[in-house]
């Protein structure tokens, strides 16, 4: 028998492996990365969700990419570690013209790329040129062309001459940006979003045409950035390693020697990696583990506010949702306190309005009030006393245990409180998105919105008639006018006053039913310091360090 | 033999062409596309993206283009990972899945055939009951239960291994064991069944009558016929095991092709879906051919012509 089995050597090898190996720390410190002080190297190992699509700030769209890119690149302004307000980045100072249209940025004399080349105003202009090149198809190009003078025409191909777009390198250290209309939150976008970060155009050109997405410039050894860290290694589906960038202008204040970003698609696996010490911080924590952590690892459990709202969209063209009284009745008949306490369980904040309370000093005054009694009255007024005669309502959600649990709870509340028939339907993620954006073949649909920057504008702009993300088919000319007026407002107080009116309209008409404000639940080792809760879950890495 | 292989090869080629064509059109007709995202891409950006990847051409044109580049061995760019080609992704990930697969297969064969044989020759004794219960348990308990249990015991409590990853030789032990056990279970049952059938046949009695030792009867005579069901099972099983196990690769965070195979469909990464389907289909066809040849060699009743 033994003679006949060709796989025997393999077995021997397998047994040898099993017997001869013991556990070693996969992220054992390497001598080469020891910090200049000669102390134990500071290596921070973090769970980062999924494998990054790419590391080109102009061709990616996701959060995991964002977390790595903010280590590798830095914008004109960057974020404060405590509340993310814009602080000097590559630009050491800036001026805004009284009409709010012209921004003049003064770049640091010691701003350099990680290869040592100086970083100049021309680099920024060339970066934005690439971002706006139609053939390159930067998916976040709108965060530039929605605001900068002439940029939309260039993007649409109506203007071929980039010098007509509102970017001008006055000299090596002065960049002037001219806007099409005042944008009071522009600096917040520049600070928090990678679409405005510079890319090393001269380096990229070595690897292929500038409008080609498929080039090797973001590979380890090729990628040049200007952030506090630089790319050392990228093992697909295993980890991305960044190490401190000695050419960074503020390198002496960077405390970590290395950050390892691990793709962790399976959150249970990620949690086990945290417990065995393979990770210092997880990206998420399974709901079922929250109570365990509360009891056993309270020091590691972090539940932080997160600038996002979980809501249900109503398709206002489908009866009975055409009647705003029915929509309001549905909104009022949800017991949000019970939902967050018993179903979502992550200390989420019940949402009675759309805008997130405390967003850059703004909290909505409007609030859904009246509860179940008012809901019943509205439903009766709409012609469906105790739900009689009301067509069944279908709730659509993307396939997920958590969304289903919420939908089932709401189904029960609507049945019990209003007497209406509710059915549930789940669809695979992209099918659901197609229903949401294209066919609109739904009645009520679960939705969520996470902000890209800290300003109340992010939540209110999506319900403008022409917004690609409205998806409720609700249109209100007064609301649209207010949004434009907010952009032209002279002061922040005036602008926030306008937002109050917009929030009031949303609560009155209920094209969407706010349910709760997100929290971010994850595990962070107590030895991680300089890491503060922030609304976008951005944590400027140069302030972070590890205690021993 | 030569005629058989040539004709089977041509049949496989035809089948592969049908698989490619069906997959190409099926993924296109599924709702949602590679650029469908929660934050809607504006119409002008979507137009540019589609132009960048040639998705604005008529579908039949894209199909012909795809077949054209496929003929040159080019599986195209990935939509999800802009700076990687499908060839590169497959080239990176297949060796990892193959390593995981081969080690697991070795465990599965040793454990499965060993236990199955023991159970058959000690039929209706406690050895048989233990081996059969192992078979039933292994088939009934899915890998996503066994995996975390082993991690809990050996990584978290005993601290012998990492909880996940594919960095060190020791990182191979737990995933290969879990996958190996999962395949060992059906193999042990098939071996037991096949062997029991053969052991009652005349030629075994003849062998015993001629004074052959029990060891020789089992290994030289009985196993050759008794393993036939195992061999037919192994064809598709090896293809599955080599192209990766989505569950094991996800639980243990292994950079294999199994995850890409599943995730590419969720991402509507058209080219990566096609690339992995072609790989999987070709492998199944090749292995089934090998199984047919192996069966003819093992069983004189089967002839290839």
Interface residues (C-beta under 8 A of the other chain):
Chain A: X1 X4 X5 X7 X10 X11 X13 X14 X17 X18 X20 X21 X22 X23 X24 X26 X51 X53 X54 X56 X59 X60 X61 X134 X135 X136 X137 X138 X139 X141 X142 X155 X156 X213 X214 X215 X216 X217 X218 X219 X235 X236 X237 X238 X262 X263 X264 X265 X266 X268 X269 X272 X273 X275 X276 X278 X428 X429 X430 X431 X433 X434 X435 X437 X438 X439 X448 X468 X469 X471
Chain B: X30 X31 X32 X33 X35 X36 X37 X38 X39 X40 X41 X42 X43 X44 X45 X48 X49 X51 X52 X77 X80 X81 X82 X83 X84 X85 X89 X92 X93 X102 X103 X105 X106 X107 X109 X110 X148 X151 X152 X155 X156 X159 X160 X161 X162 X163 X164 X165 X166 X167 X168 X169 X170 X171 X172 X173 X176 X177 X218 X219 X220 X223 X250 X251 X252 X253 X254 X255 X259 X266 X267 X268
